[in-house]
Amino acid sequence: MRLRKLVLDVVVNYFEVFDLPRLLNIDPKALEKKFHALSRKHHPDYFSTAPIEQRELAVRMTALLNDAYRTLRHPVRRVEYLLNLEGYKPDGSKAPKSFLMDVFELNEQIEEAKAGRASEEQKTALRNEIERRAAQFDAEIRKASDEWDRLARDGREETQMKNQLMRMNEILSEASYIHNLKEELEAIG
């Protein structure tokens, strides 16, 4: 019934859909179990003979469950979603200059590889460097997520919570550059 109210009121908070607190470390097996239970309960096939309004609601609820599950099961998407709920948007314009210079240099190396002016050894070294940096950002976001959860559980003051949200936003902003470079490099082959 609570999920039905969320869909009808169009007040959608994916954490609430699964009756979860706004924490970033979610047990994936428990999330999957809740997803399957709710999916079975609200599957449109169970409403095939119901009035049109109920059938349409079942379809909307199923779409909501799928979107919520896809978002919350992925750690980075979960952080992005929380930031969005809290009114934050990744903003790469605030990245440190030294970081942006490193990204520019990596991008130049990718362009060299695209143009066929890089050896296989250079491509491998570039791929390894980008993988290392991506792993570093992933570790930073895990650590920041742990800190968010600790602050939330401890009922910390709003200033500390906002500072942590800003920190996570900075990490994701910088990580997006590296992940974009990684995708570009993968496209080269």
QUICOR-V592269 format. One record per backbone hydrogen bond with DSSP energy under -0.5 kcal/mol. CO is the residue of the C=O (numbers start at 1). NH is the residue of the N-H. If there is no record, write none. Layout:
co=CO nh=NH
co=CO nh=NH
//
This chain:
co=1 nh=5
co=2 nh=6
co=3 nh=7
co=4 nh=8
co=5 nh=9
co=6 nh=10
co=6 nh=11
co=10 nh=12
co=11 nh=13
co=13 nh=16
co=13 nh=17
co=14 nh=18
co=15 nh=20
co=16 nh=19
co=21 nh=23
co=24 nh=26
co=26 nh=28
co=27 nh=31
co=28 nh=32
co=29 nh=33
co=30 nh=34
co=31 nh=35
co=32 nh=36
co=33 nh=37
co=34 nh=38
co=35 nh=39
co=36 nh=40
co=37 nh=41
co=38 nh=42
co=39 nh=43
co=40 nh=43
co=43 nh=46
co=44 nh=47
co=45 nh=48
co=47 nh=50
co=51 nh=54
co=51 nh=55
co=52 nh=56
co=53 nh=57
co=54 nh=58
co=55 nh=59
co=56 nh=60
co=57 nh=61
co=58 nh=62
co=59 nh=63
co=60 nh=64
co=61 nh=65
co=62 nh=66
co=63 nh=67
co=64 nh=68
co=65 nh=69
co=66 nh=70
co=67 nh=71
co=68 nh=72
co=69 nh=73
co=71 nh=74
co=73 nh=75
co=74 nh=78
co=75 nh=79
co=76 nh=80
co=77 nh=81
co=78 nh=82
co=79 nh=83
co=80 nh=84
co=81 nh=85
co=82 nh=86
co=83 nh=88
co=84 nh=87
co=91 nh=94
co=92 nh=95
co=96 nh=100
co=97 nh=101
co=98 nh=102
co=99 nh=103
co=100 nh=104
co=101 nh=105
co=102 nh=106
co=103 nh=107
co=104 nh=108
co=105 nh=109
co=106 nh=110
co=107 nh=111
co=108 nh=112
co=109 nh=113
co=110 nh=114
co=111 nh=115
co=112 nh=117
co=113 nh=116
co=119 nh=123
co=120 nh=124
co=121 nh=125
co=122 nh=126
co=123 nh=127
co=124 nh=128
co=125 nh=129
co=126 nh=130
co=127 nh=131
co=128 nh=132
co=129 nh=133
co=130 nh=134
co=131 nh=135
co=132 nh=136
co=133 nh=137
co=134 nh=138
co=135 nh=139
co=136 nh=140
co=137 nh=141
co=138 nh=142
co=139 nh=143
co=140 nh=144
co=141 nh=145
co=142 nh=146
co=143 nh=147
co=144 nh=148
co=145 nh=149
co=146 nh=150
co=147 nh=151
co=148 nh=152
co=149 nh=153
co=150 nh=154
co=151 nh=156
co=152 nh=155
co=157 nh=160
co=157 nh=161
co=158 nh=162
co=159 nh=163
co=160 nh=164
co=161 nh=165
co=162 nh=166
co=163 nh=167
co=164 nh=168
co=165 nh=169
co=166 nh=170
co=167 nh=171
co=168 nh=172
co=169 nh=173
co=170 nh=174
co=171 nh=175
co=172 nh=176
co=173 nh=177
co=174 nh=177
co=174 nh=178
co=175 nh=179
co=176 nh=180
co=177 nh=181
co=178 nh=182
co=179 nh=183
co=180 nh=184
co=181 nh=185
co=182 nh=186
co=183 nh=187
co=184 nh=188
co=185 nh=188
co=185 nh=189
//
